Amino acid sequence: MAEKTGKKAVRARELEKNIRYHQNRYYNGEPEITDDEFDALWDELRSLDPDNQVFTEINSESTDGFPKEYHLIPMGSQEKAADPESFTAWAVKMPFAHFIVQYKLDGASLELQYENGVLTHAVTRGDGRVGDDITRNARKMNGVLPELPGAYGPGGATPFSGGVRGEVIMTRAVHRERFPDKANCRNAANGLMKRKDGTGCEYLEVLCYDAAPGIPGSPFTGHAPFSDEIEKLDWLASCGFSVVHTEHCEGVQAVIDYRAKVMDIRPELPFDIDGLVIKGREIDPDDLSRPRPEKQIAFKFSLEEAVTVLREVFWSESGATYTPIARIDPVRLAGTTVQRANLVNPNMIAELGLRIGSRIVVTKRGEIIPKIEALVENPPDTTAIVQPDTCSVCGTALADEGTRLYCPNPDCPKRLHHRLEKWIDVLDIRSFGENLIRRLFESGRVRRIPDLYTLTVDELAAMERMGNQSAERVLRSLTAKKSVSLAEFVAGFDIEGIGVTMMDKLVDAGYDTLDKLFAASGDDLQAVYQFGSTLAQTLVSQLAVLRPEMEDLVDSGALEIKPPVRNGIFAGKSFCFTGELAGMKRNEAERLVKSLGGSAKSSVTRDLSFLVTNEPASSSSKSRKARELGIPIIDEPAFLALARGETIAVEPPEPAETSPAKSPQKDPGNQMELGL
Ligand SMILES: [Zn+2]
């Protein structure tokens, strides 16, 4: 527990440092990350350390001369979901199944305050309680009504008093034609609405989505011209406001499907949206006055998902399993171009209703291989996806468990042969070539992994094109590997989807001996990060099948499983290698890191401890990114010194730590426009 708290504190400090850094870059007009990425840092820090100093600094109110005004409608922060799983987790707790779904506009919030039907104040978000009164500017904006029609209350005698909430936006067309120098529509809108002289506000538009009658502490108690969210939107429209686009969805899946459709048309919309806002029909004032209302949620779009077309499915054969892989129209996902996606299994194809030609949502969240998350639609010319029905090697009818299509023949040569190759590969036994494995396998001498360890020099030397010397070399390299980690051991048995990385996660989660793994249930394993139910079930069933072979191997004494490294000198440290190393291969360096309790990473991320390269001044993308993120760059001798436990001098390119008291989220245009 204590260790966990320590890790959290370290991570929180890293996040705080990163937030300040990126905020600073933002104000210097050189943002390195997107708003969404910034939000992710922000949210993570909030969950780890809600009282962090950085929040009070950044949320403090702007002081650029506008009068201050209190909000009438409380403006808490919004619950957020960025993927269907987290949305579903929220939705199933809600006491309603009819969802009101609105575009989440990417602009700036504004509250219009009316007394007896007359506009008196227009207030920016500010800190959610008090904002800037920009009424003069707001009057110039499209969609701001100076007076409201209609009268309510007893005898229909009282015009509306209360607040109307909307979002100030700039359309993409206006941005393109008039303000192409501004980074995006939101920045442009934020800047214009806070100009002292109000010029340019005529290019802004306000789209409304909320209203509440009554002005606390005043004679304007207000009569509600509506009794639920649907009537509210109708009333806003009847007054003449432009209302945010709204859809009604019955049930959770309908919302998820609708979101996929909106993602598809999003590039063609006249304005920017960054997600959907979802709420129920009932108005719940108590909930709305919470700092973080629970009954509505922002279901955001993510950089890690996109809409494209499924063109072809081929069945990747690995061991016994046939995995459907989709070829898709190339699409950008989280900074990379993606052309293939994992369809995982036949169930996935059936559940999503996928066909060749389907328009689909493809995602890449943490996983290495993108997958298809949802069907947008099946245009009329789609065709069915064809699935193989017999094993391409032994001819056995394939078993379709839904979660897995495979050759059920336990002695299927393809499966056994592949397992041997995998073992040699995972243990990195270099002199044991694929050709040799194939010959030993086809001769029937080696069918299972333990068979490898009964080979003798004489036997090998007697094989064609194999002299005594090579036979000795091959056996030496095999038996030199006397001790392996549990992760390598299990990954070497070629269980679908279980590589060293995934095994490392299990070991980290406490499944650090074979016996603990054998005893684990599917539910146990599913609780480990990134283990879906399919993968967990596959592992449990395959461990049961492979247990005798695994135990034979351990009992033979050919090798031992070494206990996991705890508190090694690299514990909690991560290393990424780039370029050539002089004294070792990259995978050897990575093994060294792991053997000392550290982790090896393939890319430069914010939480990386060291980038190791012998060309520190290189302009490779990894070096550049490490410099930008302030991650120490060390060379091979320094890395080896660290591994020996020595102290080295490192001068990280420390980013300037300034703390402007403005949130990039809330009023990014502010600073940009000062002095205009
Ligand atoms: Zn087969």
Residues whose N, C-alpha, C, O or C-beta is under 5 A from the ligand:
A	BS01	ZN	C391 V393 C394 G395 T396 C407 N409 C412
